[in-house]
Amino acid sequence: MTTIITETLAPPTQSAELQSFQVDPIHSEVGFSVRHLLSRTRGRFGKFTGEIRLDRARPERSSVTFEVDPASIDTRQADRDAHLRSGDFFDAARFPVVRFTSTSMQPTGGEHYRVEGTLELRGVRKPLILDVAFHGVARDPQGGERAGFSTRASLDRKEFGMVWNAALDNGGFLLGDEVELTLDLETVRAH
């Protein structure tokens, strides 16, 4: 259940300059889901920041940094959220930031990009590859330039030390190990 996000590049233009786009948390969503018994439990994170340094002419020069506050987890159930913040899961008091930092970006066709990077969660650093969709650039009513991105990813929570589970009578376990991430991001160009 990590939240890492990745944004990526806009289509090529004549400009070769790096432009900074900041994630707008009011118009973005960082969510996850995990199997619980016979269904899936969903949640989101309320606090996150990110910067995309974008070179539209040479996307391979672009970069992404994204941070999530794991204490901002919200599954609409206070006791469960408290457990998720505890040492059994995020250990948010000891590890107050989940961070994704890109190491490379490559166009893969259409408006999709392969973004490789490192995810740091609970003090564990693992490589993560994201297929990021670019949704275009538009002007907002105040004249700001905005860009939209989305990605989906799967993580094994046990690789990051989140091993808590409960055995069931039928021999299975309460929680699945695979966590599905969904990131839908709107960004605004910094001036």
Secondary structure, DSSP 8 states (H G I E B T S, - for coil): -------------S--S-EEEEE-GGG-EEEEEEEETTEEEEEEES-EEEEEEE-SS-GGG-EEEEEE-GGGEE-S-HHHHHHHHSTTTT-TTT---EEEEEEEEEEEETTEEEEEEEEEETTEEEEEEEEEEEEEEEE-TTS-EEEEEEEEEEEEGGGGT-----B-TTS-BSEEEEEEEEEEEEEEE--
